[in-house]
Amino acid sequence: MKDVIVIGGGLAGLVNAILLKREGFSVWLFEEKKYPFHRVCGEYISNEVIPFLREHNLYPEVLNPAKITQFHLTSIAGTSLRMPLDLGGFGISRYQMDNWLAEIAKNEGVKIVHDRVIKSDFESNEFTISTKSGAEHQAKVVIGAFGKRSMLDKQMNRSFIDKRSPYIGVKYHLKTDEAKTDEIALHNFPKGYCGISRVENDTFNLCYLSHRSNLKRFGSIPEMERELLSENPHLRKILNHSEILFDKPEVINEITFEKKEPVYNHILMSGDSAGMITPLCGNGMAMALHSSKVLIKLVSIHLKGDSSRFQMEKEYIKCWNALFARRMWAGRKIQRLFGSGVVSASTIALGKRFRPFAKFLMKQTHGSPF
Ligand SMILES: Cc1cc2nc3c(=O)[nH]c(=O)nc-3n(C[C@H](O)[C@H](O)[C@H](O)COP(=O)(O)OP(=O)(O)OC[C@H]3O[C@@H](n4cnc5c(N)ncnc54)[C@H](O)[C@@H]3O)c2cc1C
C-alpha cells in the first residue's frame, strides 16, 4: 500500500508529489503523457509563488525564465492601456518547467508511472486505483491533479462535466520583434482574447481563448486568425511578422470555469481539478501551487496520525474556499469585459482615466506572495 497516489503530473501534481516525498511518504504519480510535452497555457507565472518555490528549491532559475514587469491591454480597435504589474511574474514554458520538475521528482524517489487512471474506488478507508494498462494500486491518500477536464471526471460523474463550455484554447511559441520582452499583453478580438509574453530563450508564448463559434464560422484556425484575431491591429502585426515555432498549434476545447468540488469521493483535488480560474488572470499556475502548499501540510498531518480523514478533508475545503473562491468568482466576472468591441474599448478608456480602477480590477484576481 502506497501512502499517496497523485493522479496527473502537471504543476500541481508534480509539486504535491515532490514535497510529500520529502516529508518521508511513499508517493506514486500517474501521468498519461510522456515528458516533455507542450500544453495550452499562457506560461506566465505570478511572482506570488516565488517565496514558496524558493523555500523548497523549486524556483527554475536554471531554465532562465523571462522577467515580466509590465501589463498591456488592448481593445479590438487597438486602443491600449499600459501599466506596471504590482507583483510581476516570470515566463517559462511548461515543456521545460514540467519536465524539470518531473526529473526532480524521479531523482528524489517519486515513482512516476506513465499510465492513465481510469477509476478510483474508496472502501474501508483505502483507495484502489485502476489504470488503462489493467493495473491496480492501493493507497491511503489520493490527490487528484488531473487538470481542467479528464475522462476521470466523467467516470466519477462530477456535476460540472455535463455543462458544455463554449471555449477553446490555442497556443504557439513564436520568435517576434513585435512584442516587448518585459511585458504580458492581453489583446481583445471578437469573442476572445489573446495573451502574449516571453518565456525562456527569447521565445514568446502566444495563447488565446476563443468562443468556439468563431472556429465554426471560419472553419480553420489559420482562417480564424487571419479574419478575426487580425481585427485587432496589435495582433495583426504579431501574426503577420512572427516566426511560428510549432508545426501545428496546441488546441484544447471544453474549457470550463464552472465551480468544482475541492474534495470528491475522498480524493483531494489540487490545481485545476479543484477549480479553474479564467486565463486572463494569469493565475491558474499560482493557484495550483498554492493549493499544493495547503494540501501537503494537511496530508502530512493526517498520514502521521494527527488528524482523521474527516478533519483533513473538512480543513482542506475550508482553506480552499477561503483562498480561492472569491478570485474564481472575480475572474468569471472580469472575463465578461473581454471579447466585445464596445466593452473592451470602454474598459480601457475607464482604466486610462482612472488608474485606481484598472489596479482594482487586477487586484481582484491576484493573490499575495505565499
Ligand atoms: C488558454 C489558457 C491560458 C492559460 N494561461 C495561463 C497563464 O498564463 N498563467 C497561469 O498561471 N495559468 C494559465 N492557465 C491555467 C493553467 O494552465 C492551469 O491552471 C495549470 O496548468 C493547472 O495545473 P494542473 O497541474 O492543475 O493541471 P495540468 O497542468 O493541466 O495537468 C494535469 C495533468 O493530468 C494529466 N491527466 C489527466 N487525466 C489523467 C488521468 N486520468 N490519468 C493520468 N494523468 C491524467 C494530464 O495529462 C496533465 O498532464 C491557462 C489556461 C488556459 C486554458
The ligand as an SDF file (V2000), in Angstrom:
LIG
                    3D

 53 58  0  0  0  0  0  0  0  0999 V2000
   -5.8250   29.2950  -22.6910 C   0  0  0  0  0  0  0  0  0  0  0  0
   -5.2170   29.1650  -21.3150 C   0  0  0  0  0  0  0  0  0  0  0  0
   -4.2050   30.0350  -20.9240 C   0  0  0  0  0  0  0  0  0  0  0  0
   -3.6630   29.9580  -19.6350 C   0  0  0  0  0  0  0  0  0  0  0  0
   -2.6750   30.8260  -19.2770 N   0  0  0  0  0  0  0  0  0  0  0  0
   -2.1680   30.7880  -18.0290 C   0  0  0  0  0  0  0  0  0  0  0  0
   -1.1180   31.6910  -17.6360 C   0  0  0  0  0  0  0  0  0  0  0  0
   -0.5810   32.4540  -18.4180 O   0  0  0  0  0  0  0  0  0  0  0  0
   -0.6970   31.6440  -16.3340 N   0  0  0  0  0  0  0  0  0  0  0  0
   -1.2280   30.7720  -15.4300 C   0  0  0  0  0  0  0  0  0  0  0  0
   -0.8060   30.8110  -14.2680 O   0  0  0  0  0  0  0  0  0  0  0  0
   -2.1810   29.9020  -15.7790 N   0  0  0  0  0  0  0  0  0  0  0  0
   -2.6620   29.8840  -17.0560 C   0  0  0  0  0  0  0  0  0  0  0  0
   -3.6070   28.9730  -17.4250 N   0  0  0  0  0  0  0  0  0  0  0  0
   -4.0710   27.9890  -16.4210 C   0  0  0  0  0  0  0  0  0  0  0  0
   -3.0090   26.9000  -16.1800 C   0  0  0  0  0  0  0  0  0  0  0  0
   -2.6300   26.2980  -17.3980 O   0  0  0  0  0  0  0  0  0  0  0  0
   -3.5730   25.8450  -15.2350 C   0  0  0  0  0  0  0  0  0  0  0  0
   -4.1530   26.4730  -14.1340 O   0  0  0  0  0  0  0  0  0  0  0  0
   -2.4830   24.8950  -14.7570 C   0  0  0  0  0  0  0  0  0  0  0  0
   -1.9350   24.2040  -15.8290 O   0  0  0  0  0  0  0  0  0  0  0  0
   -3.0500   23.9200  -13.7450 C   0  0  0  0  0  0  0  0  0  0  0  0
   -2.1140   22.9160  -13.4490 O   0  0  0  0  0  0  0  0  0  0  0  0
   -2.6150   21.4740  -13.0250 P   0  0  0  0  0  0  0  0  0  0  0  0
   -1.4130   20.7730  -12.5560 O   0  0  0  0  0  0  0  0  0  0  0  0
   -3.7850   21.5940  -12.1400 O   0  0  0  0  0  0  0  0  0  0  0  0
   -3.1710   20.8160  -14.3770 O   0  0  0  0  0  0  0  0  0  0  0  0
   -2.4440   20.4560  -15.7220 P   0  0  0  0  0  0  0  0  0  0  0  0
   -1.2200   21.2520  -15.9060 O   0  0  0  0  0  0  0  0  0  0  0  0
   -3.4930   20.5280  -16.7870 O   0  0  0  0  0  0  0  0  0  0  0  0
   -2.0050   18.9360  -15.5280 O   0  0  0  0  0  0  0  0  0  0  0  0
   -2.9170   17.8730  -15.4560 C   0  0  0  0  0  0  0  0  0  0  0  0
   -2.2210   16.5990  -15.9030 C   0  0  0  0  0  0  0  0  0  0  0  0
   -3.0280   15.4690  -15.6110 O   0  0  0  0  0  0  0  0  0  0  0  0
   -2.8750   14.5050  -16.6280 C   0  0  0  0  0  0  0  0  0  0  0  0
   -4.0510   13.6210  -16.5750 N   0  0  0  0  0  0  0  0  0  0  0  0
   -5.3510   13.9610  -16.7950 C   0  0  0  0  0  0  0  0  0  0  0  0
   -6.1420   12.9220  -16.5900 N   0  0  0  0  0  0  0  0  0  0  0  0
   -5.3390   11.8960  -16.2300 C   0  0  0  0  0  0  0  0  0  0  0  0
   -5.5960   10.5430  -15.8730 C   0  0  0  0  0  0  0  0  0  0  0  0
   -6.8450   10.0550  -15.8290 N   0  0  0  0  0  0  0  0  0  0  0  0
   -4.5460    9.7470  -15.5730 N   0  0  0  0  0  0  0  0  0  0  0  0
   -3.2600   10.2370  -15.6100 C   0  0  0  0  0  0  0  0  0  0  0  0
   -2.9730   11.5090  -15.9350 N   0  0  0  0  0  0  0  0  0  0  0  0
   -4.0000   12.3360  -16.2210 C   0  0  0  0  0  0  0  0  0  0  0  0
   -2.7730   15.3440  -17.8920 C   0  0  0  0  0  0  0  0  0  0  0  0
   -2.1190   14.6470  -18.9360 O   0  0  0  0  0  0  0  0  0  0  0  0
   -1.9680   16.5360  -17.3980 C   0  0  0  0  0  0  0  0  0  0  0  0
   -0.5830   16.3790  -17.6340 O   0  0  0  0  0  0  0  0  0  0  0  0
   -4.1540   28.9970  -18.7200 C   0  0  0  0  0  0  0  0  0  0  0  0
   -5.1340   28.0970  -19.1210 C   0  0  0  0  0  0  0  0  0  0  0  0
   -5.6630   28.1730  -20.4060 C   0  0  0  0  0  0  0  0  0  0  0  0
   -6.7230   27.1980  -20.8090 C   0  0  0  0  0  0  0  0  0  0  0  0
  1  2  1  0
  2  3  1  0
  2 52  2  0
  3  4  2  0
  4  5  1  0
  4 50  1  0
  5  6  2  0
  6  7  1  0
  6 13  1  0
  7  8  2  0
  7  9  1  0
  9 10  1  0
 10 11  2  0
 10 12  1  0
 12 13  2  0
 13 14  1  0
 14 15  1  0
 14 50  1  0
 15 16  1  0
 16 17  1  0
 16 18  1  0
 18 19  1  0
 18 20  1  0
 20 21  1  0
 20 22  1  0
 22 23  1  0
 23 24  1  0
 24 25  2  0
 24 26  1  0
 24 27  1  0
 27 28  1  0
 28 29  2  0
 28 30  1  0
 28 31  1  0
 31 32  1  0
 32 33  1  0
 33 34  1  0
 33 48  1  0
 34 35  1  0
 35 36  1  0
 35 46  1  0
 36 37  1  0
 36 45  1  0
 37 38  2  0
 38 39  1  0
 39 40  1  0
 39 45  2  0
 40 41  1  0
 40 42  2  0
 42 43  1  0
 43 44  2  0
 44 45  1  0
 46 47  1  0
 46 48  1  0
 48 49  1  0
 50 51  2  0
 51 52  1  0
 52 53  1  0
M  END
$$$$
